[in-house]
């Protein structure tokens, strides 16, 4: 389980709707896959997903998945210096 993902997803959703604290948003690792459980409404996904996406490329590297590059003008990815 990756509890930080769910916490950030709920926190961002909470800015829009007070019932976000009831959400089952979470994430976990299965083998070399990152599984992210997103909110059920597309509008909620548009609000919450950008909050965690910058961490996804580096997370995938850490679990042994392939390195992915992003277009910084669309999705800025965070990687520690030297990574």
N, CA, C and O atoms as a GROMACS GRO file, in nm:
protein
  332
    1UNK      N    1   0.084  -0.119   0.000
    1UNK     CA    2   0.000   0.000   0.000
    1UNK      C    3   0.088   0.125   0.000
    1UNK      O    4   0.196   0.126   0.059
    2UNK      N    5   0.040   0.227  -0.067
    2UNK     CA    6   0.108   0.357  -0.074
    2UNK      C    7   0.012   0.462  -0.017
    2UNK      O    8  -0.052   0.534  -0.094
    3UNK      N    9   0.001   0.474   0.116
    3UNK     CA   10  -0.101   0.558   0.176
    3UNK      C   11  -0.091   0.706   0.138
    3UNK      O   12  -0.193   0.775   0.137
    4UNK      N   13   0.027   0.755   0.108
    4UNK     CA   14   0.041   0.897   0.073
    4UNK      C   15  -0.042   0.937  -0.048
    4UNK      O   16  -0.093   1.049  -0.052
    5UNK      N   17  -0.055   0.848  -0.145
    5UNK     CA   18  -0.134   0.880  -0.264
    5UNK      C   19  -0.279   0.908  -0.226
    5UNK      O   20  -0.335   1.009  -0.267
    6UNK      N   21  -0.340   0.819  -0.149
    6UNK     CA   22  -0.479   0.837  -0.109
    6UNK      C   23  -0.499   0.962  -0.028
    6UNK      O   24  -0.599   1.033  -0.044
    7UNK      N   25  -0.403   0.991   0.062
    7UNK     CA   26  -0.414   1.111   0.144
    7UNK      C   27  -0.416   1.237   0.058
    7UNK      O   28  -0.497   1.327   0.079
    8UNK      N   29  -0.326   1.243  -0.040
    8UNK     CA   30  -0.318   1.361  -0.126
    8UNK      C   31  -0.440   1.370  -0.217
    8UNK      O   32  -0.494   1.479  -0.238
    9UNK      N   33  -0.484   1.258  -0.271
    9UNK     CA   34  -0.602   1.258  -0.356
    9UNK      C   35  -0.725   1.309  -0.280
    9UNK      O   36  -0.801   1.391  -0.330
   10UNK      N   37  -0.742   1.258  -0.157
   10UNK     CA   38  -0.856   1.303  -0.076
   10UNK      C   39  -0.844   1.449  -0.036
   10UNK      O   40  -0.943   1.523  -0.038
   11UNK      N   41  -0.724   1.492  -0.003
   11UNK     CA   42  -0.704   1.631   0.036
   11UNK      C   43  -0.741   1.725  -0.078
   11UNK      O   44  -0.807   1.827  -0.056
   12UNK      N   45  -0.699   1.692  -0.198
   12UNK     CA   46  -0.732   1.776  -0.313
   12UNK      C   47  -0.882   1.774  -0.341
   12UNK      O   48  -0.941   1.878  -0.370
   13UNK      N   49  -0.943   1.657  -0.331
   13UNK     CA   50  -1.088   1.646  -0.352
   13UNK      C   51  -1.165   1.722  -0.246
   13UNK      O   52  -1.272   1.777  -0.272
   14UNK      N   53  -1.111   1.723  -0.125
   14UNK     CA   54  -1.177   1.791  -0.014
   14UNK      C   55  -1.193   1.941  -0.040
   14UNK      O   56  -1.282   2.005   0.016
   15UNK      N   57  -1.107   1.996  -0.123
   15UNK     CA   58  -1.119   2.138  -0.160
   15UNK      C   59  -1.248   2.164  -0.238
   15UNK      O   60  -1.295   2.277  -0.243
   16UNK      N   61  -1.304   2.060  -0.299
   16UNK     CA   62  -1.423   2.073  -0.382
   16UNK      C   63  -1.551   2.026  -0.313
   16UNK      O   64  -1.658   2.084  -0.332
   17UNK      N   65  -1.538   1.921  -0.233
   17UNK     CA   66  -1.658   1.860  -0.174
   17UNK      C   67  -1.626   1.805  -0.035
   17UNK      O   68  -1.527   1.733  -0.019
   18UNK      N   69  -1.706   1.837   0.066
   18UNK     CA   70  -1.677   1.794   0.203
   18UNK      C   71  -1.686   1.643   0.225
   18UNK      O   72  -1.630   1.592   0.322
   19UNK      N   73  -1.753   1.572   0.138
   19UNK     CA   74  -1.765   1.427   0.156
   19UNK      C   75  -1.643   1.351   0.102
   19UNK      O   76  -1.642   1.228   0.103
   20UNK      N   77  -1.543   1.422   0.055
   20UNK     CA   78  -1.422   1.355   0.003
   20UNK      C   79  -1.354   1.271   0.110
   20UNK      O   80  -1.284   1.175   0.078
   21UNK      N   81  -1.373   1.305   0.235
   21UNK     CA   82  -1.312   1.227   0.342
   21UNK      C   83  -1.366   1.084   0.348
   21UNK      O   84  -1.306   0.997   0.411
   22UNK      N   85  -1.480   1.061   0.285
   22UNK     CA   86  -1.540   0.928   0.281
   22UNK      C   87  -1.487   0.842   0.166
   22UNK      O   88  -1.519   0.724   0.156
   23UNK      N   89  -1.408   0.902   0.080
   23UNK     CA   90  -1.360   0.835  -0.040
   23UNK      C   91  -1.263   0.722  -0.007
   23UNK      O   92  -1.191   0.728   0.093
   24UNK      N   93  -1.262   0.620  -0.091
   24UNK     CA   94  -1.171   0.506  -0.075
   24UNK      C   95  -1.048   0.520  -0.164
   24UNK      O   96  -0.986   0.420  -0.200
   25UNK      N   97  -1.013   0.640  -0.199
   25UNK     CA   98  -0.897   0.661  -0.285
   25UNK      C   99  -0.772   0.608  -0.216
   25UNK      O  100  -0.747   0.638  -0.099
   26UNK      N  101  -0.694   0.530  -0.290
   26UNK     CA  102  -0.573   0.472  -0.236
   26UNK      C  103  -0.483   0.432  -0.352
   26UNK      O  104  -0.521   0.447  -0.468
   27UNK      N  105  -0.368   0.382  -0.321
   27UNK     CA  106  -0.276   0.331  -0.423
   27UNK      C  107  -0.193   0.220  -0.361
   27UNK      O  108  -0.177   0.212  -0.239
   28UNK      N  109  -0.141   0.136  -0.446
   28UNK     CA  110  -0.056   0.027  -0.400
   28UNK      C  111   0.033  -0.022  -0.513
   28UNK      O  112   0.017   0.016  -0.629
   29UNK      N  113   0.126  -0.107  -0.475
   29UNK     CA  114   0.219  -0.164  -0.573
   29UNK      C  115   0.191  -0.312  -0.583
   29UNK      O  116   0.177  -0.382  -0.482
   30UNK      N  117   0.183  -0.359  -0.704
   30UNK     CA  118   0.166  -0.503  -0.732
   30UNK      C  119   0.272  -0.539  -0.834
   30UNK      O  120   0.260  -0.503  -0.951
   31UNK      N  121   0.376  -0.609  -0.791
   31UNK     CA  122   0.488  -0.639  -0.881
   31UNK      C  123   0.555  -0.510  -0.924
   31UNK      O  124   0.604  -0.433  -0.841
   32UNK      N  125   0.558  -0.487  -1.054
   32UNK     CA  126   0.617  -0.364  -1.109
   32UNK      C  127   0.510  -0.267  -1.156
   32UNK      O  128   0.534  -0.184  -1.243
   33UNK      N  129   0.390  -0.278  -1.098
   33UNK     CA  130   0.279  -0.192  -1.137
   33UNK      C  131   0.235  -0.105  -1.019
   33UNK      O  132   0.228  -0.150  -0.905
   34UNK      N  133   0.207   0.019  -1.049
   34UNK     CA  134   0.149   0.111  -0.952
   34UNK      C  135  -0.001   0.116  -0.983
   34UNK      O  136  -0.041   0.152  -1.094
   35UNK      N  137  -0.083   0.081  -0.885
   35UNK     CA  138  -0.227   0.079  -0.902
   35UNK      C  139  -0.284   0.195  -0.820
   35UNK      O  140  -0.265   0.202  -0.698
   36UNK      N  141  -0.355   0.286  -0.887
   36UNK     CA  142  -0.411   0.402  -0.819
   36UNK      C  143  -0.563   0.396  -0.832
   36UNK      O  144  -0.616   0.393  -0.943
   37UNK      N  145  -0.631   0.394  -0.718
   37UNK     CA  146  -0.777   0.393  -0.714
   37UNK      C  147  -0.823   0.539  -0.713
   37UNK      O  148  -0.801   0.610  -0.615
   38UNK      N  149  -0.887   0.581  -0.820
   38UNK     CA  150  -0.928   0.720  -0.836
   38UNK      C  151  -1.074   0.739  -0.797
   38UNK      O  152  -1.148   0.642  -0.783
   39UNK      N  153  -1.117   0.865  -0.778
   39UNK     CA  154  -1.258   0.891  -0.749
   39UNK      C  155  -1.348   0.843  -0.863
   39UNK      O  156  -1.301   0.820  -0.975
   40UNK      N  157  -1.474   0.829  -0.835
   40UNK     CA  158  -1.568   0.778  -0.934
   40UNK      C  159  -1.616   0.880  -1.036
   40UNK      O  160  -1.662   0.843  -1.143
   41UNK      N  161  -1.606   1.008  -1.005
   41UNK     CA  162  -1.655   1.112  -1.096
   41UNK      C  163  -1.541   1.169  -1.178
   41UNK      O  164  -1.437   1.205  -1.122
   42UNK      N  165  -1.557   1.179  -1.310
   42UNK     CA  166  -1.453   1.238  -1.394
   42UNK      C  167  -1.410   1.377  -1.349
   42UNK      O  168  -1.292   1.411  -1.357
   43UNK      N  169  -1.504   1.458  -1.303
   43UNK     CA  170  -1.467   1.592  -1.257
   43UNK      C  171  -1.377   1.585  -1.134
   43UNK      O  172  -1.288   1.669  -1.117
   44UNK      N  173  -1.398   1.487  -1.048
   44UNK     CA  174  -1.314   1.469  -0.930
   44UNK      C  175  -1.175   1.419  -0.969
   44UNK      O  176  -1.076   1.455  -0.906
   45UNK      N  177  -1.169   1.337  -1.072
   45UNK     CA  178  -1.039   1.289  -1.120
   45UNK      C  179  -0.959   1.406  -1.175
   45UNK      O  180  -0.839   1.417  -1.149
   46UNK      N  181  -1.024   1.494  -1.251
   46UNK     CA  182  -0.955   1.612  -1.306
   46UNK      C  183  -0.898   1.701  -1.197
   46UNK      O  184  -0.796   1.766  -1.217
   47UNK      N  185  -0.964   1.703  -1.083
   47UNK     CA  186  -0.918   1.786  -0.971
   47UNK      C  187  -0.805   1.717  -0.894
   47UNK      O  188  -0.706   1.782  -0.860
   48UNK      N  189  -0.819   1.589  -0.867
   48UNK     CA  190  -0.726   1.522  -0.776
   48UNK      C  191  -0.602   1.459  -0.842
   48UNK      O  192  -0.494   1.460  -0.784
   49UNK      N  193  -0.617   1.406  -0.961
   49UNK     CA  194  -0.505   1.335  -1.024
   49UNK      C  195  -0.382   1.422  -1.046
   49UNK      O  196  -0.270   1.374  -1.025
   50UNK      N  197  -0.395   1.548  -1.088
   50UNK     CA  198  -0.274   1.631  -1.105
   50UNK      C  199  -0.192   1.648  -0.977
   50UNK      O  200  -0.074   1.681  -0.984
   51UNK      N  201  -0.252   1.626  -0.862
   51UNK     CA  202  -0.180   1.641  -0.735
   51UNK      C  203  -0.076   1.530  -0.714
   51UNK      O  204   0.026   1.553  -0.649
   52UNK      N  205  -0.102   1.410  -0.768
   52UNK     CA  206  -0.009   1.299  -0.748
   52UNK      C  207   0.073   1.265  -0.872
   52UNK      O  208   0.177   1.199  -0.860
   53UNK      N  209   0.030   1.308  -0.988
   53UNK     CA  210   0.099   1.270  -1.112
   53UNK      C  211   0.248   1.308  -1.117
   53UNK      O  212   0.326   1.232  -1.174
   54UNK      N  213   0.291   1.420  -1.060
   54UNK     CA  214   0.435   1.450  -1.066
   54UNK      C  215   0.522   1.344  -0.999
   54UNK      O  216   0.640   1.330  -1.033
   55UNK      N  217   0.467   1.269  -0.905
   55UNK     CA  218   0.543   1.165  -0.835
   55UNK      C  219   0.542   1.031  -0.908
   55UNK      O  220   0.626   0.945  -0.879
   56UNK      N  221   0.451   1.012  -1.000
   56UNK     CA  222   0.433   0.880  -1.063
   56UNK      C  223   0.556   0.834  -1.143
   56UNK      O  224   0.597   0.720  -1.124
   57UNK      N  225   0.617   0.916  -1.230
   57UNK     CA  226   0.733   0.865  -1.305
   57UNK      C  227   0.846   0.814  -1.216
   57UNK      O  228   0.903   0.708  -1.243
   58UNK      N  229   0.879   0.887  -1.111
   58UNK     CA  230   0.987   0.843  -1.023
   58UNK      C  231   0.945   0.721  -0.942
   58UNK      O  232   1.026   0.632  -0.918
   59UNK      N  233   0.820   0.716  -0.899
   59UNK     CA  234   0.769   0.600  -0.828
   59UNK      C  235   0.783   0.474  -0.913
   59UNK      O  236   0.824   0.369  -0.863
   60UNK      N  237   0.749   0.485  -1.041
   60UNK     CA  238   0.762   0.370  -1.131
   60UNK      C  239   0.906   0.323  -1.141
   60UNK      O  240   0.933   0.203  -1.144
   61UNK      N  241   1.000   0.418  -1.146
   61UNK     CA  242   1.141   0.380  -1.149
   61UNK      C  243   1.181   0.306  -1.022
   61UNK      O  244   1.252   0.206  -1.028
   62UNK      N  245   1.135   0.355  -0.908
   62UNK     CA  246   1.172   0.294  -0.780
   62UNK      C  247   1.122   0.150  -0.767
   62UNK      O  248   1.186   0.069  -0.700
   63UNK      N  249   1.010   0.118  -0.830
   63UNK     CA  250   0.957  -0.018  -0.819
   63UNK      C  251   1.005  -0.108  -0.932
   63UNK      O  252   0.964  -0.224  -0.942
   64UNK      N  253   1.093  -0.054  -1.018
   64UNK     CA  254   1.153  -0.137  -1.122
   64UNK      C  255   1.080  -0.136  -1.254
   64UNK      O  256   1.111  -0.216  -1.342
   65UNK      N  257   0.983  -0.048  -1.270
   65UNK     CA  258   0.914  -0.035  -1.399
   65UNK      C  259   1.003   0.049  -1.491
   65UNK      O  260   1.108   0.097  -1.449
   66UNK      N  261   0.962   0.065  -1.613
   66UNK     CA  262   1.041   0.142  -1.709
   66UNK      C  263   1.042   0.290  -1.673
   66UNK      O  264   0.948   0.341  -1.611
   67UNK      N  265   1.148   0.359  -1.713
   67UNK     CA  266   1.155   0.503  -1.695
   67UNK      C  267   1.065   0.568  -1.799
   67UNK      O  268   1.072   0.535  -1.918
   68UNK      N  269   0.980   0.660  -1.755
   68UNK     CA  270   0.897   0.732  -1.849
   68UNK      C  271   0.931   0.880  -1.842
   68UNK      O  272   0.963   0.933  -1.736
   69UNK      N  273   0.924   0.943  -1.955
   69UNK     CA  274   0.947   1.087  -1.964
   69UNK      C  275   0.814   1.156  -1.986
   69UNK      O  276   0.724   1.099  -2.047
   70UNK      N  277   0.802   1.277  -1.936
   70UNK     CA  278   0.680   1.353  -1.955
   70UNK      C  279   0.712   1.484  -2.024
   70UNK      O  280   0.827   1.530  -2.023
   71UNK      N  281   0.613   1.543  -2.083
   71UNK     CA  282   0.626   1.677  -2.140
   71UNK      C  283   0.602   1.775  -2.026
   71UNK      O  284   0.490   1.785  -1.977
   72UNK      N  285   0.706   1.848  -1.982
   72UNK     CA  286   0.691   1.936  -1.867
   72UNK      C  287   0.582   2.043  -1.883
   72UNK      O  288   0.530   2.093  -1.783
   73UNK      N  289   0.548   2.078  -2.007
   73UNK     CA  290   0.442   2.177  -2.026
   73UNK      C  291   0.304   2.118  -1.999
   73UNK      O  292   0.208   2.192  -1.976
   74UNK      N  293   0.294   1.986  -2.001
   74UNK     CA  294   0.167   1.918  -1.975
   74UNK      C  295   0.167   1.855  -1.835
   74UNK      O  296   0.072   1.870  -1.759
   75UNK      N  297   0.274   1.784  -1.803
   75UNK     CA  298   0.284   1.715  -1.675
   75UNK      C  299   0.428   1.725  -1.624
   75UNK      O  300   0.514   1.650  -1.669
   76UNK      N  301   0.455   1.815  -1.531
   76UNK     CA  302   0.588   1.822  -1.476
   76UNK      C  303   0.611   1.702  -1.384
   76UNK      O  304   0.531   1.675  -1.294
   77UNK      N  305   0.720   1.631  -1.406
   77UNK     CA  306   0.754   1.516  -1.323
   77UNK      C  307   0.865   1.555  -1.227
   77UNK      O  308   0.956   1.629  -1.264
   78UNK      N  309   0.857   1.507  -1.105
   78UNK     CA  310   0.961   1.534  -1.006
   78UNK      C  311   1.052   1.414  -0.993
   78UNK      O  312   1.006   1.301  -0.977
   79UNK      N  313   1.180   1.440  -1.001
   79UNK     CA  314   1.282   1.338  -0.970
   79UNK      C  315   1.388   1.406  -0.885
   79UNK      O  316   1.428   1.518  -0.914
   80UNK      N  317   1.434   1.339  -0.781
   80UNK     CA  318   1.542   1.398  -0.700
   80UNK      C  319   1.666   1.419  -0.785
   80UNK      O  320   1.685   1.353  -0.887
   81UNK      N  321   1.749   1.511  -0.744
   81UNK     CA  322   1.874   1.539  -0.817
   81UNK      C  323   1.955   1.409  -0.829
   81UNK      O  324   1.971   1.335  -0.732
   82UNK      N  325   2.004   1.385  -0.948
   82UNK     CA  326   2.084   1.265  -0.973
   82UNK      C  327   2.004   1.140  -1.007
   82UNK      O  328   2.061   1.035  -1.035
   83UNK      N  329   1.873   1.151  -1.004
   83UNK     CA  330   1.790   1.033  -1.034
   83UNK      C  331   1.760   1.024  -1.183
   83UNK      O  332   1.692   0.931  -1.226
   0.00000   0.00000   0.00000
